[in-house]
Amino acid sequence: MVKVAYHTFGFTDDKTTFENAVKTIKEQVKILNMHLEEKSWLVGDKLTLADIVTFNALIIPFSFVLDGGFRKAMPHAAAWFLKISKLPVVTRTAGYVKWVGAGQEQAAAAGGKAAQGGKKAAAPKENKKEAAPKKAEAAPKATPAAAAEADEFDPFAEDPAADAAAAEAMKAKGEAANAAKKKAAPIAKSIIVWEVKPWGEETDLDALAAKILAITMDGLTWKTEYKKEPVAYGVFKIVIGAVVEDEKVSTDLVEEAITAFEDEVQSIDI
């Protein structure tokens, strides 16, 4: 489905891949048609999640590539698709889904009677369960011209402007998705704590800590505080931490910089 959508809306221009994808979809619709030969729904005797998921996957194929000839050969799948597209829960969220060459053929697939003698199909009935808004005053009567326009309303009629707007919206959504993928990944950071042991108790730990905090590297940020913890025999060690950007700072380089104070530093542990 994705390959068909990308080619249809101009994201890709691979005709061979598109044709192969359409062929695969048609084979799957044939299987669906056989499955629905004596059924109204995919599972059981009412609408289920299986119908909704399959319907959503087939919206673009039915709207752009599965033409009237193919749909005529797949009457059960076509009638099932059209039936779901007219459900209130679908029209409220996805609008009226139109397929290639929408018109009376689409109404016939749903089992509706074909218009005879030039009569037009009746407009879809309003949902009476929805509460009508309170009226502050009597609504004006509809004019004959407005009534005629309402009678001629066909939710499946071709609307080039709406189709173009939908295609543009789909294209913009795809471009936004591609732009999001190109954004830089979050910077990976780690908190590292070093335990610096001096040669002896005569070492000035505050002066040593000041030297360590003065070490600068791109991606290295020292904590402003450090601790002194006892080791043995009156000797204390410095416990000092920093935040490092993993791609920029190597802990080995930081340790080398600290051990460079060889007159004060005996060893380092992480």
N, C-alpha and C positions, 0 to 999 in steps of 0.2 A: 504494500500500500504506500509506503514511504517513497519508493522509487517512482511510482506513478505520480504522486503529489509533487515531488521535486521537479520532475520533467514538465508536468502540466503548468506549474506556476513559474517556470523559467529559472529555477535554481540550478538545474543541470541541463545539459544538451547531449544526452547519450541515447540516441534513438534505439539502438540495439537492446540496451538494458531496459528501456521503457517498454519495447515490444515484448520482451521476454516476461517482464513483470505483468503486463496485461494478459498474456497467455496463461500465466500461472493463476491470476485472479479468475479468469473465465473457467478454468478447470475446477477451481474451488467452488464457484457459483453453481456449476453443473452438479457437483456433489450435494450442495445445499438444496438445489431444486429437487433432486431425487429424494432427499430426506424429508422435504415438505410435501411430497406428493399426496399423502393422505393425512397431513397434519396442518394445524393452524399455527402452532408455535413450535419452537425448537425442542422444548422440554415440557411435557405435560400438556394441560389444556388451558394454560394462561400465560401471560407475559412473564418472563423471568429474566434474570441477569444475563443469561446466555443470549437472549434475543437482543438486549440492549448493547452488549459488547460487540456482537457480530454486526448489528446495524451500524454502529459508529464506524467500524472498520470498513464498511462498504459505502459510506456516504460519498467519498470522492470518486471511487470507480463508477457508481451509478450516476453521479452528477456529470461526469466528463468523458468516460470511455466506453461504458456498456451501452451501446446504441440500441435503437428500437428493434432492429432485426434480431439481435442477441436476446433482448428481453422477451421478445415474442416467443423465442424458442425455450425460454426459461419462465413459463407463466407462474409456477408456484413460488419461485424465489422472488419474482417481480411483485406479485400480489402481497406476499409477506412483507417485503420492504416498504411498499406503499402504505400498507395498513399501519405499520409502526410509525411512519413519517407523519401520519395524520393524528396520532394520539395527542391529547392536550398536553401531557407531560413533556412530549418531544417538541411540539410547536412553541411552548412557553420558553423553552431553554435554547433550542437550536433554530427556531424559526421554521418556515415551510421549506422543506428540502425538495429541490427540483432535480429531475434527472435529464439526461440528454434528450432533446426533442420533447420536452414536457408539453402536455395538452390532453386531448380526449383519450389518447392511447393510455395515458397514466390513469385516468379515471376508470377506463375499462378494465385495467389490470386489477383494480380493487373490487371488481364485481359490480360497479355502478352501471346504470343503463345509459347507452349512448344517446346523445341528443338527436332528435328527429325533427324534420320540417323546419330547420333553421333555429330551433329553440336553444337557448344557452343553458348550461348547467347551473343549478341553483348554488348560490353562495353558501359557504359552510355556516352551519347554525352556531349561534352563540351558546356558550356554556351557561345554562340557566342556574347552575349551582353557585356561580360567583355572585356575590352580593352586589346589587346595583347601588351606585352612589346616590346619596341623599340629594333630593332636588330642592333648591332654594325657590325656584319658580318653574312654571310649566315650560317644557322644552318646545322650541318652535317646530312646527310641522315640516316634514321634509318636502322639498320641492319635487315636482315630477322628474326634473333632470337629475337630482341627487339620487332619487329612488332608482332611476334607470341605471345610473352608474354603479350603485350597490348591487343590482341584479347581475351586472356584467362582470363583477369582480371574480377573478380566477386566481387563486393562490399559486397555481402551477404555471401561470402564463409566463412567457419569456420576458425577462427584464434585464436588458443588456447593461444598463447603468448599475443596477444592484449587483449583477454578476461581476462587473469590472471592479466595483468597490470591494466586494468580498475577496476577489483575487489579489487586489492591492493590499488588503489587510493581511491576507495570508503571507504575501511576499514580505511585508514589513515585519511580521512576526518571525519569519525565518531569518531575516537579516539581523534582527535583534538577538536571536538565539546564537547565530554565528559570532556576533560581536561579543556576546557573553563568554563564549568558549575561548576567545582570543585574549581575554583579560588575564593579567598575571595571577598566578596561583598565590595563595596566602603564604607569607614568609614564615618558614619553619624556624622556630627559636627554641633554645634549651636553657635551663637554669643549671649552672655548674658551680659546685662548691669545692674550693681547694683548702686543704689542711697543710699549712706551711710550718715545718718544724725548724727551729733555729739550732745553731751549734751549741748554745749553752744559755744559762740564765743571765749572762751579762749582755746578751743581745737586746738592743732597744727595739721592742716589738712595734711601738708606735711609729718609729722612724722607718722600720721595714715596711709596715703597712702603707705608709705614705708613698714609698717608692713603688709598691705594687699597684696602688691606685693610680699612679702617674703613668702606668703602661697604657698606651692607646693603640687601638687597632680598629679598622673599619668593621662594624658589626659587633663590637665588644662594648658592653655597658656594665661598669662595676656597680655593685651595691655600695651605698654611702656608709654603711656600718659594717664593722667586723667584730669578731669575738676573740677573747683569749681563753684558751682552755688548758688545764694542766696536763702535762705528759708524765713526768716523774722527776723526783729529786729537785723540786722547785723550778723545773723548766716548764715553760708554757709554749703552746703553739698558737698560730693565728688561723682562725677559720674565717674565710672571706669568700664571698660569692659574686657571680656576675651572670648577666643574660647575654647569650651569644646567638648570632644568626648562623645556623648550621652550614649554609653554603659559603659563608665568608670567613668564618673563624674556625681554626683548628685548635683543639685543646692542647695539642702537642706544642704548638707555637707559643701559646700562653705560658705553658710550663717552662719552656726554654727561656722565655723572657724573665720569669721569676727566678729560676735557678742561676741566671746570670749574676744575681747578687750573691755570689759564691762565698763571700766573707760572712754573710749572715744566715744564708739558707743551707740547711743540711739535706732535707728531703721534702718531697711533696706527695700528698695522697689526694685522690678525688673520691 
